[in-house]
């Protein structure tokens, strides 16, 4: 059992995991939370957040976007940035469409950047060569030769929009009924909760279909029969494509010959939940600059500055040697939606693997943060796997 001495107020956890070859390794992780001040600087929050051990949704499970992905993962091969954000129309008024963007830079330069095009509500309008009678509408499938196609309406003006996959391209379509006359659906597996999905055979051509309100400005929604890549700043659930495929193949061969190990084609990149455009090709290093465009309720060009301070983790080995474990900040979560406009925060996950066979103890402290000189950290020694906290004392 590896003992933990925690000199910080942060949740920490150590556990073991296996790779695809069945080799066991230790995992140590820390979660840090910071308040985002009005000027964009960040300071440690007086109340730190616990770990999230399951995905947290905006609403109903599997029927709404994931707001915050589970922290309980063994390893991420690259850092990623996730936003719970709201798009605000320019000038604090209404607009029919506009762009929003995020760019994250660290000590090495620009890490990730992404732009979204936002629109107000719009629809795919069915167009016919002539209006159908009431009797013809009841059997609209018979009159396909009279159907001209779908026309995208102009968007209505709005003042803001939550950046969630419900407003991006995707959805489900009823494609038949089972033997009990219950409907079954075909889902767009990259985003089954989205909007705008149309099937030439099954979509009811009598009524408008809500169209996406979040799109890639380089690949705008133009035609109703195109399958677009879902756009957003939030996390992708594990069951959606393309993330699901990285989890590996679990078939009868796996049950017969591989279980309980991971599938041979399991990839640690499965644990990166951010939109692919917000996953870097390396780990973040040093201080971070987050440039936001139209993602702040009053400042159209808001800049968040996250200091370089980090946890310092020391492992004591069986031979008495003390070694530093290199913690990497593999996840940055910005809590900046309209719901949190009065309490915006940034949460970071720091993680490192370690050798279980030779590690006897781990100690954690925080690099000095000059922005918070009034906080003194009191240690608390533990020897189990729960989240551990220490009290903050003002001096």
Beta strands, then each sheet from edge to edge (+ up, - down):
strand 1: 3-6
strand 2: 11-18
strand 3: 24-36
strand 4: 42-44
strand 5: 56-57
strand 6: 66-68
strand 7: 80-84
strand 8: 86-88
strand 9: 97-106
strand 10: 109-119
strand 11: 123-128
strand 12: 147-152
strand 13: 160-162
strand 14: 169-170
strand 15: 172-177
strand 16: 183-187
strand 17: 195-196
strand 18: 209-210
strand 19: 214-215
strand 20: 288-293
strand 21: 301-306
strand 22: 311-317
strand 23: 322-325
strand 24: 328-335
strand 25: 345-354
strand 26: 359-366
strand 27: 375-377
strand 28: 380-382
strand 29: 392-394
sheet 1: 23+ 22- 26+ 1+ 28-
sheet 2: 2+ 3- 4+
sheet 3: 2+ 3- 25+ 24- 7-
sheet 4: 5+ 6-
sheet 5: 8+ 13-
sheet 6: 19+ 10- 9+ 20- 21+
sheet 7: 12+ 11- 18+
sheet 8: 14+ 17+
sheet 9: 15+ 16-
sheet 10: 27+ 29-
end
